[in-house]
Amino acid sequence: MAHTQVFTISGFWPAAGPGRAPLAAGFRLGEVGTHSSRTIMLADLTATLAAAPRNADRRAYAAAIIEANCLGKPTASTRRLSNQRLGELYSLDSGVPLFRVLRRLWAIDEPGRPLLALLAALARDPLLIATASVIIPMPEGAEFQRMQMKATLDASAGERLKPTILDKVVRNTASSWTQSGHLHGRTFKFRRLVRATAPAVAFALYLGQAAGFRGEEMFSSAWMSVLDCTVSRARDLAAEAKRVNLIDFRMAGDVVEFGLEKLDPAARRK
């Protein structure tokens, strides 16, 4: 079944805009994006999180990457750059709420890791989030059009990206959407619908709430659309997340209430 929901980049924020709450959660807003040089680095993120305990601080992750070379990079400079880029995309900092939630869900949802990584990267890379309006509305099986992606990025970034860098961002973002499962193929890429997990839906709800959405609208925000979830499917997976004690979720008629504090126990102890 094709994914035909109308999608715009503004769907990641409520009508009033992002405000300050996303920054407190760990979002990165502005104009600079990591995809000018890297992808979502799914394999590197996986290796990094495996190399340090769940409660590790930023210095421990840096040590795992730079000193222990958990990523198997050939030079000290590439190890340092990888540490920097992973930090930009995911923070790798237990003091950042978004990363704490990602780290917790990562440990319990191996099948959903590509989607968890994508959601976190969308919250922290303006270049990647700009491309969602190209990928998400594509019907299943449709061929990815690089020129459309290039035009979207050019409109979003304006004159900040030189043509050679713009082409690289197109390649990197296409690779990221392939790593997440939304695209498949090498020379020619085609849209594939992803299969959301309950933890991924819980993370999308967390990010949607941090962005400013509330109640029923959290099921139809762009954060949920990224998971190729209909509202009905999102509700079912939210109910599953409640059953496994990730979130609190109540529906009474048209009233929908969420309690997402369980996703970040560290926040409750502060």
C-alpha positions as CSV (number, residue, x, y, z in Angstrom):
1,M,0.0,0.0,0.0
2,A,1.4,3.4,-1.0
3,H,2.2,6.0,1.6
4,T,0.2,8.9,0.3
5,Q,-0.1,11.3,3.2
6,V,0.6,14.9,2.3
7,F,3.9,15.8,3.9
8,T,5.7,19.1,4.4
9,I,8.8,20.0,6.3
10,S,6.7,22.2,8.6
11,G,5.1,19.1,9.9
12,F,8.0,18.6,12.3
13,W,6.9,21.7,14.2
14,P,3.5,22.9,15.5
15,A,2.1,26.1,13.9
16,A,3.8,28.3,16.5
17,G,7.3,26.9,15.5
18,P,9.9,25.1,17.5
19,G,10.4,27.5,20.4
20,R,13.1,26.8,23.0
21,A,11.9,23.4,24.3
22,P,13.6,21.3,21.5
23,L,16.9,22.9,22.3
24,A,16.6,21.8,25.9
25,A,15.8,18.3,24.8
26,G,18.9,18.2,22.6
27,F,17.7,19.2,19.2
28,R,20.2,21.2,17.0
29,L,18.5,23.9,15.0
30,G,20.0,26.4,12.6
31,E,21.7,26.1,9.2
32,V,24.7,23.9,9.6
33,G,24.3,20.2,8.9
34,T,26.5,17.1,9.2
35,H,25.3,15.7,5.9
36,S,27.6,18.1,4.1
37,S,30.3,15.5,4.9
38,R,28.8,12.4,6.4
39,T,25.7,10.2,6.4
40,I,23.8,9.0,9.6
41,M,26.8,6.7,10.1
42,L,24.7,3.8,11.3
43,A,27.5,1.3,11.4
44,D,29.7,3.7,13.3
45,L,27.0,4.6,15.8
46,T,26.3,0.9,16.4
47,A,30.0,0.2,17.1
48,T,30.4,3.2,19.3
49,L,27.4,2.4,21.5
50,A,28.6,-1.2,21.8
51,A,32.0,0.0,23.0
52,A,30.8,2.0,26.0
53,P,28.3,1.3,28.8
54,R,24.9,2.9,28.7
55,N,25.7,5.5,31.4
56,A,29.0,6.5,29.7
57,D,29.7,10.2,29.5
58,R,30.9,12.2,26.4
59,R,34.6,11.7,27.3
60,A,34.1,7.9,27.5
61,Y,32.6,7.8,24.0
62,A,35.4,10.0,22.7
63,A,38.0,7.7,24.3
64,A,36.3,4.6,22.7
65,I,36.5,6.2,19.3
66,I,39.8,8.0,19.4
67,E,42.0,6.0,21.8
68,A,40.5,2.5,21.6
69,N,39.7,3.0,17.9
70,C,36.4,1.0,18.2
71,L,35.5,2.1,14.7
72,G,38.7,0.7,13.2
73,K,39.7,4.0,11.5
74,P,43.2,4.1,10.0
75,T,44.5,7.4,11.3
76,A,44.1,9.6,14.4
77,S,42.7,12.4,12.3
78,T,39.9,10.2,10.9
79,R,39.1,9.0,14.4
80,R,38.8,12.5,15.8
81,L,36.6,13.6,12.8
82,S,34.4,10.6,13.3
83,N,34.0,11.4,17.0
84,Q,33.1,15.0,16.1
85,R,30.5,14.0,13.4
86,L,28.9,11.4,15.6
87,G,28.7,14.0,18.4
88,E,27.0,16.4,16.0
89,L,24.4,13.8,15.0
90,Y,23.7,12.1,18.3
91,S,25.5,14.1,21.0
92,L,26.9,11.0,22.6
93,D,26.4,12.9,25.9
94,S,24.4,11.4,28.8
95,G,23.6,14.9,29.9
96,V,21.5,15.4,26.8
97,P,17.9,14.1,27.2
98,L,17.5,13.1,23.5
99,F,20.6,10.9,23.7
100,R,19.6,9.3,27.0
101,V,16.3,8.3,25.4
102,L,18.0,7.1,22.2
103,R,20.5,5.1,24.3
104,R,17.8,3.4,26.4
105,L,15.7,2.4,23.4
106,W,18.7,1.3,21.4
107,A,19.4,-1.4,24.0
108,I,16.0,-3.0,23.8
109,D,15.1,-2.5,20.1
110,E,17.7,-4.0,17.7
111,P,15.3,-4.3,14.8
112,G,14.3,-0.6,15.2
113,R,17.9,0.8,15.4
114,P,18.0,2.2,11.9
115,L,14.8,4.2,12.6
116,L,15.9,5.3,16.0
117,A,19.2,6.6,14.5
118,L,17.3,8.4,11.7
119,L,14.9,10.1,14.1
120,A,17.7,11.3,16.3
121,A,19.7,12.6,13.3
122,L,16.6,14.4,11.9
123,A,16.3,16.2,15.2
124,R,20.0,17.3,15.0
125,D,20.7,17.9,11.3
126,P,18.8,20.6,9.4
127,L,20.1,19.3,6.0
128,L,18.7,15.8,6.6
129,I,15.4,17.1,7.9
130,A,15.0,19.2,4.8
131,T,15.1,16.1,2.6
132,A,12.2,14.3,4.5
133,S,9.7,16.2,2.3
134,V,11.1,14.4,-0.7
135,I,11.4,10.9,0.7
136,I,8.3,10.4,2.9
137,P,5.6,11.2,0.3
138,M,7.1,8.9,-2.3
139,P,4.8,5.9,-3.1
140,E,6.2,2.5,-2.4
141,G,8.3,1.4,-5.4
142,A,8.7,4.9,-6.8
143,E,12.2,5.7,-8.1
144,F,14.2,8.3,-6.1
145,Q,14.8,11.4,-8.1
146,R,18.1,13.0,-7.3
147,M,17.3,16.3,-9.1
148,Q,14.2,16.7,-6.8
149,M,16.4,16.2,-3.8
150,K,18.9,18.7,-5.1
151,A,16.2,21.3,-5.8
152,T,14.8,20.9,-2.3
153,L,18.1,21.2,-0.6
154,D,19.0,24.2,-2.8
155,A,15.8,25.9,-1.8
156,S,16.4,25.2,1.9
157,A,20.1,26.1,2.0
158,G,20.1,28.9,-0.5
159,E,23.6,30.1,-1.4
160,R,25.2,28.5,1.7
161,L,26.0,25.3,-0.3
162,K,28.3,25.4,-3.3
163,P,27.3,23.1,-6.2
164,T,30.0,20.5,-5.4
165,I,28.9,20.4,-1.7
166,L,25.2,20.3,-2.7
167,D,25.9,17.2,-4.8
168,K,27.7,15.6,-1.9
169,V,24.7,16.4,0.4
170,V,22.4,14.7,-2.1
171,R,24.5,11.6,-2.1
172,N,24.9,11.5,1.7
173,T,21.2,12.1,2.5
174,A,20.2,9.5,-0.1
175,S,22.6,7.1,1.6
176,S,21.2,7.9,5.0
177,W,17.6,7.2,3.9
178,T,18.9,3.9,2.5
179,Q,20.5,3.0,5.8
180,S,17.2,3.7,7.5
181,G,15.4,1.4,5.1
182,H,13.3,4.0,3.3
183,L,15.2,3.5,0.0
184,H,16.8,0.5,-1.5
185,G,19.1,-0.1,-4.5
186,R,22.5,1.1,-5.5
187,T,22.7,2.9,-8.9
188,F,18.9,3.4,-8.9
189,K,17.1,3.7,-5.6
190,F,13.5,3.0,-4.9
191,R,11.1,3.8,-2.1
192,R,10.4,1.1,0.4
193,L,8.0,1.4,3.4
194,V,9.7,0.8,6.7
195,R,8.2,-1.2,9.5
196,A,8.0,0.7,12.7
197,T,8.6,-0.8,16.1
198,A,6.9,0.2,19.4
199,P,10.1,1.7,20.8
200,A,10.6,3.7,17.6
201,V,7.0,5.0,17.9
202,A,7.8,5.9,21.5
203,F,10.8,7.9,20.4
204,A,8.8,9.6,17.7
205,L,6.2,10.6,20.4
206,Y,9.1,11.9,22.6
207,L,10.5,14.0,19.8
208,G,7.1,15.2,18.8
209,Q,6.3,16.3,22.3
210,A,9.7,18.0,22.6
211,A,8.9,19.8,19.3
212,G,5.7,21.2,20.8
213,F,2.9,18.8,19.7
214,R,0.3,17.6,22.2
215,G,-2.5,15.0,22.3
216,E,-3.9,13.5,19.2
217,E,-1.7,15.7,16.9
218,M,1.3,13.7,18.1
219,F,0.0,10.7,16.0
220,S,0.0,12.8,12.8
221,S,3.2,14.9,13.2
222,A,6.0,14.5,10.7
223,W,8.0,12.6,13.4
224,M,5.4,9.8,13.1
225,S,5.1,10.0,9.3
226,V,8.8,9.3,9.1
227,L,8.0,5.8,10.4
228,D,5.4,5.3,7.6
229,C,2.8,4.9,10.3
230,T,-0.9,5.6,9.8
231,V,-2.6,7.2,12.8
232,S,-4.3,3.9,13.5
233,R,-1.0,1.9,13.3
234,A,0.7,4.6,15.5
235,R,-2.0,4.2,18.1
236,D,-1.6,0.4,18.1
237,L,2.2,0.7,18.6
238,A,1.8,3.3,21.3
239,A,-0.5,0.9,23.1
240,E,2.2,-1.8,22.7
241,A,4.8,0.6,24.1
242,K,2.5,1.1,27.1
243,R,2.2,-2.7,27.6
244,V,6.0,-3.0,27.8
245,N,6.1,-0.1,30.2
246,L,7.9,2.4,28.0
247,I,5.2,5.1,28.1
248,D,1.8,5.9,29.7
249,F,-0.9,6.3,27.1
250,R,-4.6,7.0,27.7
251,M,-7.5,7.6,25.2
252,A,-11.0,8.7,26.3
253,G,-13.1,9.8,23.4
254,D,-11.4,12.5,21.6
255,V,-8.9,13.1,24.4
256,V,-5.5,11.6,24.1
257,E,-2.9,11.9,26.9
258,F,0.7,10.8,27.1
259,G,3.1,10.3,29.9
260,L,6.6,9.9,28.5
261,E,8.6,10.3,31.6
262,K,9.5,6.6,31.7
263,L,11.6,7.0,28.6
264,D,14.1,9.1,30.5
265,P,14.2,8.0,34.2
266,A,17.3,10.2,34.7
267,A,15.2,13.3,34.1
268,R,12.8,12.3,36.9
269,R,15.7,11.9,39.4
270,K,16.8,15.5,38.8
